[in-house]
Amino acid sequence: MTDFVLRMYDTLDHAEMARNALLAAGYDTDQVQIEAMNSEAGPVAGNFTVGNSSDHSNHSGIGDSGDYNANFRGVRQGAIIKLTVAVDSDSSHAQANDVLDRVAVSQS
């Protein structure tokens, strides 16, 4: 029975490093898939869709005296690349996790 190991990465470079490590460990190219999980519009971490307008604003969001600045400052995207490994045994599952854990340590 096929099972899956799933990891999320912030960058394509990190996901490709993990994929290359799995291929070097003997996993087949058909077993390791990388997929981008977002569009150019999101997902993001931030509060910009709700707004931070103050009582002194006309609430238009345009031309305010910086009320919306806090919403757009520091917005980041994260965990947007999904890596999936198809495994067919407990030992293969454990090996994939071990390889991915070692790659994660080298990326930090």
C-alpha positions in Angstrom: 0.0 0.0 0.0 1.3 3.4 -0.9 1.7 6.0 1.8 3.0 9.6 1.5 5.6 11.8 3.3 4.7 15.5 3.0 6.9 18.5 3.6 6.3 22.2 3.0 9.1 24.6 2.0 9.3 28.4 1.9 11.4 28.4 -1.3 11.7 26.3 -4.4 15.5 26.1 -3.8 15.0 24.4 -0.5 12.4 22.0 -2.0 14.7 21.1 -4.8 17.6 20.5 -2.4 15.3 18.0 -0.5 14.2 16.4 -3.8 17.9 16.0 -4.9 18.8 14.4 -1.5 15.9 11.9 -1.9 17.0 11.0 -5.4 20.5 10.5 -4.2 19.2 8.2 -1.5 17.6 6.0 -4.2 14.1 7.3 -4.5 12.7 7.2 -8.1 11.8 10.5 -9.8 8.2 9.3 -10.0 8.1 9.0 -6.2 9.1 12.6 -5.5 6.9 15.4 -6.6 7.2 19.2 -6.0 4.1 21.5 -6.4 3.7 25.2 -5.9 0.8 25.8 -3.6 0.0 29.5 -4.3 -0.6 32.0 -7.0 1.0 35.4 -7.3 -1.8 36.8 -5.1 -1.3 34.6 -2.0 -1.3 33.0 0.5 0.3 35.6 2.8 0.6 36.3 6.5 -0.7 39.7 7.3 -3.8 41.6 8.0 -4.0 43.8 5.0 -7.5 42.7 3.8 -9.2 44.0 7.0 -7.4 47.2 7.6 -6.1 49.2 10.5 -7.9 52.5 10.0 -8.1 54.9 12.9 -10.8 57.2 14.1 -9.0 60.1 12.3 -9.1 58.4 8.9 -11.7 58.8 6.2 -11.4 55.0 5.9 -10.8 55.1 2.2 -7.4 53.4 2.5 -6.0 55.9 -0.1 -4.3 59.0 1.1 -4.7 58.1 4.8 -1.9 59.3 7.1 -0.2 55.9 7.2 -3.0 54.0 8.8 -2.6 51.1 6.4 1.2 51.1 6.5 1.2 48.5 9.3 -0.8 46.1 7.2 1.6 46.1 4.3 4.8 46.2 6.2 6.2 42.8 7.0 3.8 40.8 5.0 5.5 37.5 4.1 4.7 34.4 2.2 5.6 31.0 3.8 5.4 27.3 3.2 4.3 27.7 -0.4 6.1 24.7 -2.0 4.8 21.2 -1.3 7.1 18.1 -1.6 5.4 14.7 -1.6 7.2 11.4 -1.4 5.4 8.2 -2.3 6.6 5.3 -0.1 5.5 1.7 0.0 6.9 0.5 3.3 7.5 1.6 6.9 11.3 1.5 6.3 11.0 3.6 3.1 8.8 6.1 5.1 11.4 6.3 7.9 14.2 6.7 5.4 12.5 9.5 3.6 11.8 11.3 6.9 15.5 10.9 7.9 16.7 12.3 4.6 14.4 15.2 4.8 15.3 15.9 8.4 19.0 16.0 7.5 18.3 18.4 4.6 16.2 20.7 7.0 19.1 20.9 9.4 21.5 21.9 6.7 19.1 24.6 5.5 18.8 26.2 8.9 
